[in-house]
Structures are given as C-alpha cells and as structure tokens.
C-alpha cells in the first residue's frame, strides 16, 4: 500500500515509490540522496510536528513534514 512518509511508523523499512512536488523539492531530495526506488529506514518521527529522521545510503537525514508529505513510499 502506498502512503506518504509522514504516515509511516518509526522502525519501518520503506521503498520510495514517487516524489510529488516541483523541481525544487525533487532537486533538494536528490541532493540528500533520496530517489524513487531507494530503500530507507524511518528512525524517528517527532509527535509534535518535528522532522522525520530516515536512514538512507548509510546516512541519517532529517526531513521536514511538508517535504515528507510529498514522498510516497511502500513498506517492504
């Protein structure tokens, strides 16, 4: 089932299916190493609108909730 990243529980492993949004969002995520088809692990998700921390390609990346809402993922 495809959901956006903000709806995934910490500890889950997910595959990036699609990135919605404009060129700026896609370029920013590309610079962080997040591309469609990549696998990543959701490490923490703050309760009170904080960033979502994911592990991808051996790095930890913090993603704001507005941007995370544009990342469609599927749990693996």
Number of C-alpha atoms within 10 A of each C-alpha: 7 14 16 19 24 23 12 19 13 16 12 14 18 21 18 21 18 17 20 15 12 9 9 9 15 19 13 12 18 12 10 16 13 20 18 14 12 14 19 22 21 21 17 18 22 11 8 6 11 13 19 22 18 23 16 16 13 8 10 15 19 16 19 14 17 11 20 19 17 19 25 21 26 17 16 11
